[in-house]
Amino acid sequence: MSSTNISAVGLTRLRSILFIAASAAATLPHGAVAGQRNIVAPPGSATFGTRVTALPNGNYVIVDGGDADSDGATYLYDASGTMVSKLSGAVGDIYVVGESNFVVCNPYWRDDTHVLNAQGAATWVDGSLGLDGEVSASNSLIGTRTSDMVCEGGVAVLANGHYVVSSPYFNGDSASAVGAATWCDADGGCSGTISADNSLIGSSGLDQVGGGSASGQPPYGIRALQDGDYVVSSPQWTRDGAVFAGAVTLCRGDGSCTGLVSTANSLVGSTTYDSIGSSTFFGFSTSGITILANGNFVVDSPYWHDGGDTHLGAVTWVDGHDGLLGEVSADNSLIGTHGEDLNGTTVTALTNGNYVISSPGWDFGDLVDVGAATWCDGSTGCRGTIGPATSLIGSVASDRVGSRPAAALTDGNYVVASPFWSNNGHANAGAATWCDGGHGCAGPLSGDDSLIGATDWDLVGMDGATPLRNGEYVVTSPSWNGSAPQIGAVTFCGGDTACVGTVTASNSLIGSSSGDFEGSTPSAPSVIALTNGDYVAVSKFWENDQGAAVGAMTWGDGGRGIVGTVSSANSFTGIPDDGPVPGLQFAAVAGGSYIVRCPYWSEGDLSHVGAIALLRGYGPQSGQIDASNSVIGSVAEQGASLSFDYDAARDTLVVGKPMENVVTLMQIDVLFGSGFD
């Protein structure tokens, strides 16, 4: 057979058929063939591959992070590995905008005079033609003062293709860190300097407009709506002497949102430290803006005071087209009734446009931290106070219902995870409760309507519930106690009805020994939902037969799940995570495949060289990281520097190895590894 006698579509289908037929006879890693080729750094490069990005048009963006003698550069390469352009002085995160253009975000850029430090720059680049030269005011949006740090907050890509640059530390004419949110055109970008003429900015020191959450993931305080508009969160904005009252501003996606944040254009707080639009979860700051599927949005403000001294908290629904101006109040929001009621609250957008407010710190009368999960209509929102008539609640103090964000299932329903719920005297047995997304759940949580634990500290749902593609979901309980303490369990549930009963060894994937904590990966998701509807359960603490904690990943069928005990026969093993955060990383990619970044993998005598694997999620697999499925580093203690992206059009893993000054492209093919295609 010749490759000229079969279409590309036919070849893809043939591969799938042959793979399914062969999967029962051989596990993927052993049968896979990997082809690797390198893009070698051009002369003068220092850390080529610090970041890598595969553009939709087939080109590659490669960042050289530079060193003590070099400011670095961003390169554009075509699919053959030929350099298209070199932009000197551009080092930072890459954001794809428009069809295949991109923005280089470098908050620490400084101009050639080196008089100012960390002016910052955001540079738009044509993804086909590239950009040669150096970063400057003529081709980039730049800062004009030391520590302006333009683009420190990242780039929000809008639904209409345009983008917004977040610069929360931008300094005004008379105050520091007023912040700025700057709209830019997808087809030409922005150039020049930031001002009130081209940006939404603050007026007081530390307003940090667009800052949202300095400990979150960029873009910190800017969220894109479905119609091309966007929302800017500024929880540290100050008004009329009220420090950090906070503001949330709805902006049109046409570049018209400029000038100063004010009570005339924003939803605002009324009291010092109301911090409107700033949320927390387990002590970490998170975005206080949740975009709903119907185009509206929700503002979470756990520190709102209602004019007094107590943090009652408020959650405010806003029409995505008309917006909401003025102060957050009991008339336009769902509010707490006791101090800290809404501290730790999360908001989950459901796929049908509705939303769920999880408030584990809510108090019911004299019962502290009962917790509640409140369903809200996404077209009208919730107002008033939380209660058993409108919310799923706990029954005893410290039940903390809704301790994990509700999981939005693909069919519009949702799951509430409450690991600290007590089951008839069994403290912290835990529960995961399925709810109808059309009207929600109300009343006290019971063992009759949930998946539950049966013993103390089972903590069912401790790592939440993971939605799968077809409405099914997976509940992760790493502390579940089976035949030995803290074996851990991962339980598959169908999505059309409630998953009710006790977690057991007969309905779950479980660990094999005490302390396996099956389904526990503190630095990464415990379950990877694959794009083909299947899933992979991850356990970094799983021990092999020799008692070594090597970690394991176990594939599960998205239609019926997997039941049994984790072993080297049914799992991909050897994913060490013995270094500092960030550790293991996972990414589900097209076709059901997934990528595993293992920065602390060691090869022979070389410690922590790192490895990045491309694995198939079509069926059960075993094996370990090796050259047939992974790109492996070769410099000791530098595995954390490896970067990666995935080229979906060519099914290619792209790995940057900056300490080796090279970028490696890897393709894996099970049955056609000889170059047939």
N, C-alpha and C positions, 0 to 999 in steps of 0.2 A: 504494500500500500504506500502511496506517495501522499505527502501533505497537500499536493496540488489537486487531489481527487476528492477532497472533502472540505466543506465550508467551515468557517470559523465556528459558527453556531453548532454545526454537526459535530465538529471535533470536541467542543465543550461537552455536548450531550454524551458523546461516546465515552469520554473520560469519566463522566459521572457514573455511567452504567457499569463500566469496567471496574471502577473503584469500588462501587457497592458490592459487586460480585466478589472482589478480591479481599474486601475488608475483613471477612470472617477468617481468612487464612493467614493474614499477616497484619501486624500492627504497623501503623504508619511510619514511626521513626526508623524502624529497622528496614522497611522497604523503600524508604524515600531516597531520592537522589537529588543532591543539591548542586547547583551551578553557581559559582561565585566569581565576580569580576570586580576589579577595583577602578575607581577614579582617583588617580594619583594627584596629589597637591601640586599646583603650579609653583615655580620658583619663588622664593621669598615668603611662602606660607609658614605659619608657626603651629597652629592648632586647627588644621583643616578638618571640618566635620564637627565642629562644636555644636552646630545645629544643622539638621537636614530637613528639607520639605519637598515632597513630590507634588508638583502642580498638576491640575486636571488636564492641561494641554500636553503633558508628557515630559516637560522639562523639570530640572532639579535645581533647587536653591540650596547652596551650601555656604555656611558661615564659617569663616576662619576667625576664631576668637582673639587672635593676636597673642602677644607676650610682652615682656618688659621693653622690647625693642620695636614693637609693631602695634599699631592701633587696630589691626585686623581689617577684614573686608568681607563683603557678601558677594558670592559668585553665582552666576546663572549658567547652567550647563544644559545641553540638549540631551536627548535620549541616548545618543551614541557615546556620550562622555566628552563631547567637545565644548570647550568654554565659549560662552556667548558674550559675557560681560563681567567686569570686575568693578564693584563700587567700594572704594577705599573708605575706611573710617566708619563703616556701617556694620555694627556688631550688636546683635540682640535677637529678640523673638521675631518670628515671621508670621504674618497674618495674610491669608489669601483673601483677596477682595475682587469683586467683579467676576469675570469668567475665569481668568488665570493670572491676573495681576497680583502683586503682593506689596505689603508694607513692612519695612524693617523698623522695628521699634528699639531705639537705643537711648535710654534715659541718661546714660553717663557720657554721651558724646560731648566733646568740647572743640571749639574751632582751632584753627592753626595757630592763633596767637597764644593759646594756652594761658591767657590772662584769667579766664573764667573756667570754673570746673563744673561738670555735670549740668551743662546747659540743656542737654537732651535734644533728640531729633527723631522725627518720624518721616521716613522716606518712602514715597510711592515709586514702584518699579514696574515697567511693562513686562509681563511674564513671557513674552515672545521675543522682544527686542533687547531686554535687559537695560542696564544703565551703567555706562562707563564714567569714571571720574571720581570725585570725592564729595562727601556730604557737605552741603552748604545751604545758605538761605535761599539760593536760587532753585534748588531741587527738593527742599525738605521744609517741614514745619519745625522750627527750632525755638529754643529758649534764648533769652537775652541777658539773663542774670545767673550768677552762680546758684546751683541747686534748684533751678527751674525744673529740671528732670522731666522734660517733655516726654510723654508716653509712658511714664512710670506706672500708670494705672492700666496700661494695655490698650487694645483696639477693639471696639465693638463693631462687628460687621452687620449692617442693616439688611433687612429683607429685600430692599430695592437695589442692593449691591453697593451702595455708598457705605461710608464708615465714619466712626467717631473716635477721636483720640482723647484718652483720659490722662490728664496731667494734674493730679491732686496737689502737687507741691509747687505749682507755678506761682511765682511771686508777683504781686500787684505793684503799682507805683508807690503805694504808701503802706503796704502790709505784706507779711510773708505768708506763703502757702495759702493763698486765697483759692487756688485751684481753677481748672478750666476744662471744659468739654468742647472739643472743636470738631465740627462736621467737615468732612472732606469728600470730594467727588471720586467715585470708583474708577473713572476713566482718566483721571489726571492728577488726583491727589491734592495735597495742599503744599504751599511753600510760603516762606516768609516767617513772620513772628506772630505770636498769640496776642490778641487784644480783645476788648469788649465788642469790637466791630465784627469779629469773625468767630467768637466763642461765647459760650455761657460761662460766666466767671463769678467768683465770690467777691465780697467787698470788705470783709474783716479778716484779720489774721487767723490762720488755721481753719478757715471755712472749708478748705479742701473739697471744693465742688467736684463731683464725680468720683470722690474717694471711696464712698460706700463702705468698704471693709479692707483695711490694709493687710489683714492676714488671710484674705481669701485668695481666689484665683482671678487673674486679670480676664476681662476688664472688671475692675472692682465694683464700680458704682454705676455702670451704664448697662441697661438691658434693652434689647431690640424687640419691638412689637412686630406682629405679622404683616402689618400694612406698610412697613418702612419707617414708621415713627419710632421713637425711642424714649426711655425714661432715665433721668439722671438723679441719682441718690446722693445727697450731701448731708449726712447725719451730724456733721460738726458745724453746720452753718449757724451763725449767730444773728439774732434780730433784737432790736430794741433793748439791748442789755441782757437778753436771755441767751447765755452762752450755750452753744451746742444744742439749740432748740431743734435744729434739723429741718431739712426741706427735701421734697421730692418734686421734680419738675418734668412734666410731659412736654416733649419737643417734637415738632414736625420733622420729617425726614428729608426736607428740602433745603436745609442750610439756614433756615430763618431763625433758629433758636440762638439768639445772641444777647449780649447785655448782662445785667446783674441779676442773680437770683433774688427774688423778693416775694413778699406776701401777695403781690399782684399776679404772679405767674406760677405759684407753687402751692402744694399742700405742705403745711408747716406745723411745727410745734409751738406751744405757747409758753412753756416754762423751761428754765435752765435744765439742761441735760435730758430733755425729752428725747433727743436723738432720733427724730423721725427717720425711718428707713434704715435703721441699723438693727441687726438681729444677732442672736448668739445661739450656739448649739454646743453643749458639753464644754462651755467655757471658751469656745473659739468664735470670733466674729465671723459672720456670714452675711451674704447679701440679704437685705430686707425687702427686696422686690421680687415678686413671683409673677411671671407672665402666664396668663391663662390661654387655653387653646382657642377661645372665642375672641381673643384680641383685647380683652380687658386685663387688668392687673391688680395685684394685692400688695399693700404696704404693711410690713410687720414692724411694730415699734414697741418692744418689750419694756422700754424705760419710760414710757409716757406716764405723766403724773396726774392728769386731770386737775392741774392747778395746785395740787397739794404737795405733800412731802413723800407720798408713797408711790412706788413704781407699780401701778396697776397694770399697765401695758394695754396696747390697742392694736387691732388688726383691721385695716381699712380697705374696703373694695373701691376701685376706681374705674369708671368707664374709660376704655382705651381710646375712644374718639373725642369725647368732650372733656375728659380730665376732671379734676376736683381741686378747687382753690380754697384757701382759707385754712383754718386750724383743725387739726384732728380733735374730735370730741366724742362724747357718748352718743350724740345724735347720728354720727355718720360711721361709727365703728363698732366692732365687737370688742368689749373691754373686760378686764379682770375686775374682781370684786374684793380681792385681798392683795396685800403686798406681794410682789414677785409672782403673781398668778401666771403671767405670760412670759416669764423669763425662761429661756430655752425652747420657746415655741418655734415650730417649723410650719411652713405652708406648702402643701403639695398640690400642684395643678393636675387635675384629672384629664383624661383624653377627651371627655365629652364636654369640656368647658367649665365644669364645676370645680370645686376645690375643697381641701380638708385642712383644718387647723389642728395640729397636734400640740397639746399644752400639758406636758407631764407634771408641771409644778402647780397646777390648778388645785385650789383648796375647796372642799365641799363642806360648808358649815365649819365645824370644829375639826374635821378630818383634814390633815395636812397632806399635800402632795398626792391626792387621790388620782389626779390626772384626767384628761378628757381629750377626745378626738371629735371635732365638730364639723359636720358636713355643711357646705354652703352652696347656694345656687350661684353659678358664675355669671348670671345675667343681672342679678339684683344685689348679691352680696349678703353678708350677715351683719346684724347690728344688735345691740343690747348686751346681755351677759350670757355666760355659759351655764347650762343646767342639764339635768337628766332627761328633760323632754326633747332636747335638741342635740344631745351629744352621747357618745359612748363613754362611760365613766367607770372609774374604779369603785370598789366597795369598802376598802379599808385604807387607812393612812399608808402612804408610801407605795401604793399600787403603781403609781406613776404611769397610768395608761397613756399610750402615745409617746413613750420614751424614744422611739425611733420615728423618723419621718414616715408618714403613710406611703405605701407603695402604690403607685398608679398603674393599674393593669391596662393592657391594650384595649380591652373591651369597655372601658369607662368605669369599671368597678375598682375597688381599692382594698388594701389590707392594712390593718393597724397592728403594729408590733408593740407588745407591752411586756418586756422580759421581767419586770419587777412585780408583776401581778401575783398575788398569793392565792393558792388553790386550796380552799378548805383547811387552812392551817399550815399548809406547806409554803413556807416563805419563799418568795422569788421563784416560784415554779415557772412563771412566764406563760404568755399566750399570744397567738397570732389570729386575728379576727378578720374574716372576709366580710365586706360590706357592699351593698348595692350602691353604685355611683349615681343613681337617679334620685335617691332620697336619703341615703346614709343609714347609719346605725344609731340607736338611741337607747338609753337606759344602762344599768350596771352590766359590766362584762361578766359572763359566766362561762363555766366549763362546758355548757351545753351547746354553745355557738362558736367554739374556737378550737384551734389546735393548741394543746396545752401540755405543760410539764406535769409530772406526777410526784416529784420529790423536791425537797428543798434545793434551791440554787440550780435547778435545771436551766433557768433563764432562757426559756424557749423564745425565739425571735430576737436574741441578743444582737445579732448582726443583721436584723431586719429581714425583709422579704424582697426577693428579686423578681420583677416581672419578666416573663418570657413573651415571645412574639405573638402567640395565639390566645392570650388570656390566661394561660397557666402561670404559676409562680412557684418559687422555691423559698422555703423558710430555713434560716440558718441559726443553729443553736449550738455554738462551740463548747458551752459548758455543760451540756446535757450529760446526765449520769446514767450509764448503762450498766454493763457487767462490771465496770470499774469506774472510778470517779473521772469526770470531765473527759470522757471519750469524745463527745461531740456528735452532733447529728445534723444532716442536711435532708430536708423533707420536701418532696415534690407534691404539689397540689394542683388539681384541675381548677380552671378559672371560672367555670360557669355556676358552680355551687360552692357552699361553704366547705372548707376542709376542717372537719370536726373530729375530735378524739385526742388520744394521748400519743405523743411521740414515742415510738418504740423501735426496736431493732428490726421489726418485720415491716415497717413502712418507711424506713429512712436509710440513707447511706451513713454509716457510722465509722468512727475511728477503730483502731485495732488494739490500743492499749491506753492505760491511764495517762492523762495529760496530752493526748493527741490533739484535743481541741479541734476536731474535724469542723471545717468551715470557718476557721479563724485565720485571718491575715490582716493584722493591725494596720499595715502600711498600704493596703490595697483592698479592692472588693473581694469578698469571700466567695462570691459566685459571679462568673462571667456569663452574661446572657449573649449568646452567639446570634449572628444575623440570620441564620437558618432556622432559628427557633429552639435549638438545643442549648445546652449549658455545660459549664465546667465548674465543679466545686473545688475550691483551693484550701489546702491546709498546710501552713508553713511549719507546723510543729509535729507533723506525722513522723513516727519513728519506724525504721525498717526492722528486719529480723535481727539485726545486730545491735539494736537499741540506739542507733544514731538518728538524730532529728534531721532528716534530709528533706522533708516536705513532700507533698504530693498534689497532683491535679487529676481529677477524675471526671470523665465525660458522662453526661446524663442525657437521655433521650427526652426531647422537649414535649413528646406526646404521652409518655408513660413514666418518666423519671428513671431512677436507678435505686435499687435496694441491695444492701449487702455491706460487707466490710472492706474498707480501703486496703489495697495490697499492691505489691509491685506487679502483679499480674493484670490488674485492671486500671492501673494509674500510671501517669507519667511522673516520675519521681526525680528527686535531686534538684530542688529549687531553693538553695540556701538563702537566708535573709538575716544574716548575723551581723549586719552593719547598721549604721545610723539611718534615720529617715532622710530622704525617701529610699525605700528599699525596693521590693518587688513592684513591678508595674505591669498592667495587662491592658490590651486593647483588642476589642473584637472588630474584625475587618470584614470586607466583602466576601461573600461566598461561604460563610460559616467558619472561616479560619480565624486564628487569634495569635497575637504576639505577646511574648513574655520577655520582659526585661529583667535580667537577674544580675545586678551589678556586683554581687559578692561571690559569683562563681569562680572557682579556682581550677587551674589547668596544670596538672602535674605538680611541679615544685613552685609554680608561680601562683601566688596568693591573690585572690580578688581581682583577676583580670577582667571579669565580667563576660556575659554572654547575652545575646538577644536571639530568641528562637521564633520561628514561624511554624505554627502547628495547625493541623487540620482538625476541624470539629465535626467530621462526618460520622464518626463512630468511636467505639472504645479504642484506646491507645495506651501503650506502655512505652518503656524505654527511658532514656535520659538525654540530657543535652549533649550533643556532639556535632561534628562538622557536617553531618547529613541534614541537620535541621536548624542549625544556629550559626550566627556569626560570632566568633569568640575573640576576645581581646588577647593581647600578648604582652601587655605591660603591667607588672605587678602593682596592686593597690590603686589601679586607675580605672577599674570597671565602672565606677559611678559616673565617669565622664562620657560613656558611650551614649550616643543619641540615636533616634530612629524615626522613620516614617514608613508608610506603606503606599506603594504605587498600585492602586487598584486596577488600572487599565492593563498592566503587565503582570499582575500578581507577583510583585517583587518587593522584598524587604530591603529598605535602604538604611544602612547603618553608618553613622559617623564615628570614626575612631580618632579623635583629635590628638591623643598622645602618640599616635602612630602616623599622623598627618595623612590620613587616607580615608576614603569613603568606599564601602563595600556594598555591592548590589548582589542579592541572593535570590534565586528562584528554586522552588522545590516542586518536583513533579513525581508522582508515585509511579506511574507506568510509562511515562514518556520522557524519562530523564536523559535519554541518549541524544537529545537534540532533534527528535522527530518533528517537533513543532517549530 
